Amino acid sequence: MEGSRESDLEKEEDDAATEILRDRFRHSAISIAESEAKTNDMDISPPVMVCIADLAFKFTEQLAKDLELFSQHAGRKSANMEDVILCAHRNEHLASSLRSFCNELKGKEPQTERKRRKASRKEDKATSNVLDIS
């Protein structure tokens, strides 16, 4: 009984957090749509803006789930740029843009030397034994 109460409480907290995120996302999406409409001298009805914001949120939720699955499949705990590009595979233009962006970022990274692999204890003992014999 106690465990189900805790899981119910966690679910309510998750639902509340999702609602807050959805509201903030909706507000941001509507603000962007209004700004773009004004820039392009267009009118967008409020119900259409809300619909676009909700669709964008649902898309983002699915994207997050896909990224989580791709990184888990690769045996990682966090997503990387390759996972994001893989999510965009249905939209070739977006995937191409993301690949270009990724390559630009890689080109701007400072070249670092590869880190030396830390020797195992066996290798350390073998090295110290060789040094002791001399």
C-alpha positions as CSV (number, residue, x, y, z in Angstrom):
1,M,0.0,0.0,0.0
2,E,2.8,2.4,0.9
3,G,4.7,1.7,-2.4
4,S,1.6,2.5,-4.5
5,R,1.1,5.8,-2.6
6,E,4.7,6.8,-3.4
7,S,4.3,5.9,-7.0
8,D,1.0,7.8,-7.2
9,L,2.7,10.9,-5.7
10,E,5.7,10.6,-8.1
11,K,3.2,10.3,-11.1
12,E,1.4,13.4,-9.9
13,E,4.7,15.3,-9.6
14,D,5.7,14.2,-13.1
15,D,2.4,15.2,-14.5
16,A,2.6,18.6,-12.8
17,A,6.2,19.1,-14.1
18,T,5.0,18.1,-17.6
19,E,2.2,20.6,-17.5
20,I,4.5,23.4,-16.5
21,L,6.9,22.5,-19.3
22,R,4.0,22.3,-21.8
23,D,2.7,25.7,-20.7
24,R,6.2,27.3,-21.0
25,F,6.8,25.6,-24.3
26,R,3.4,26.7,-25.6
27,H,4.1,30.3,-24.5
28,S,7.5,30.3,-26.2
29,A,6.1,28.8,-29.4
30,I,3.3,31.3,-29.6
31,S,5.7,34.2,-29.0
32,I,7.9,33.0,-31.8
33,A,4.9,32.5,-34.1
34,E,3.6,36.0,-33.3
35,S,7.0,37.5,-33.9
36,E,7.5,35.7,-37.3
37,A,4.0,36.6,-38.3
38,K,4.7,40.3,-37.5
39,T,8.0,40.2,-39.4
40,N,6.4,38.7,-42.4
41,D,3.3,40.9,-42.2
42,M,0.9,37.9,-41.7
43,D,-2.0,37.1,-39.4
44,I,-2.2,33.8,-37.6
45,S,-5.4,33.0,-35.6
46,P,-4.9,32.2,-31.9
47,P,-6.3,28.7,-32.3
48,V,-3.9,27.9,-35.1
49,M,-1.0,29.1,-32.9
50,V,-2.1,27.0,-30.0
51,C,-2.4,24.0,-32.3
52,I,1.1,24.5,-33.7
53,A,2.5,24.9,-30.2
54,D,0.9,21.6,-29.1
55,L,2.1,19.8,-32.1
56,A,5.6,21.1,-31.6
57,F,5.5,19.9,-27.9
58,K,4.3,16.5,-28.9
59,F,7.1,16.3,-31.5
60,T,9.6,17.3,-28.9
61,E,8.4,14.7,-26.5
62,Q,8.7,12.0,-29.2
63,L,12.2,13.3,-30.1
64,A,13.3,13.0,-26.5
65,K,12.0,9.4,-26.3
66,D,13.8,8.5,-29.6
67,L,17.0,10.1,-28.3
68,E,16.8,8.1,-25.1
69,L,16.3,4.8,-27.0
70,F,19.1,5.5,-29.5
71,S,21.6,6.3,-26.7
72,Q,20.5,3.2,-24.7
73,H,20.8,1.0,-27.8
74,A,24.4,2.3,-28.2
75,G,25.1,1.5,-24.5
76,R,25.4,5.1,-23.5
77,K,23.6,7.1,-20.7
78,S,23.4,10.3,-22.6
79,A,22.5,11.3,-26.2
80,N,25.1,12.7,-28.6
81,M,25.0,14.5,-31.9
82,E,24.9,11.3,-33.9
83,D,21.7,10.4,-32.1
84,V,20.2,13.7,-33.0
85,I,21.1,13.3,-36.6
86,L,19.7,9.8,-36.6
87,C,16.4,11.2,-35.3
88,A,16.2,13.5,-38.3
89,H,16.7,10.7,-40.9
90,R,13.1,11.1,-42.2
91,N,13.8,14.8,-43.1
92,E,16.9,14.7,-45.4
93,H,17.2,18.5,-45.5
94,L,17.2,18.7,-41.7
95,A,19.6,15.7,-41.4
96,S,22.0,17.4,-43.9
97,S,21.9,20.7,-42.1
98,L,22.6,18.9,-38.8
99,R,25.5,17.0,-40.3
100,S,27.0,20.3,-41.6
101,F,26.5,22.0,-38.2
102,C,28.2,19.0,-36.5
103,N,31.1,19.2,-38.9
104,E,31.5,22.9,-38.3
105,L,31.6,22.3,-34.6
106,K,34.2,19.6,-35.0
107,G,36.3,22.0,-37.1
108,K,36.2,24.6,-34.4
109,E,37.3,22.3,-31.6
110,P,40.9,22.6,-30.5
111,Q,43.0,19.6,-31.5
112,T,43.9,17.8,-28.3
113,E,46.4,15.0,-27.8
114,R,44.8,11.6,-27.1
115,K,44.8,10.8,-23.5
116,R,47.1,8.0,-22.5
117,R,45.4,4.9,-21.4
118,K,45.9,4.3,-17.7
119,A,48.1,1.2,-17.2
120,S,46.5,-1.7,-15.4
121,R,47.9,-2.9,-12.1
122,K,49.4,-5.9,-13.7
123,E,51.3,-3.7,-16.1
124,D,52.4,-1.4,-13.3
125,K,53.7,-4.5,-11.3
126,A,55.5,-5.8,-14.4
127,T,57.2,-2.4,-15.0
128,S,58.2,-2.0,-11.3
129,N,59.6,-5.6,-11.2
130,V,61.7,-4.9,-14.3
131,L,63.0,-1.7,-12.7
132,D,63.8,-3.5,-9.4
133,I,65.9,-6.2,-11.1
134,S,68.2,-3.7,-12.7
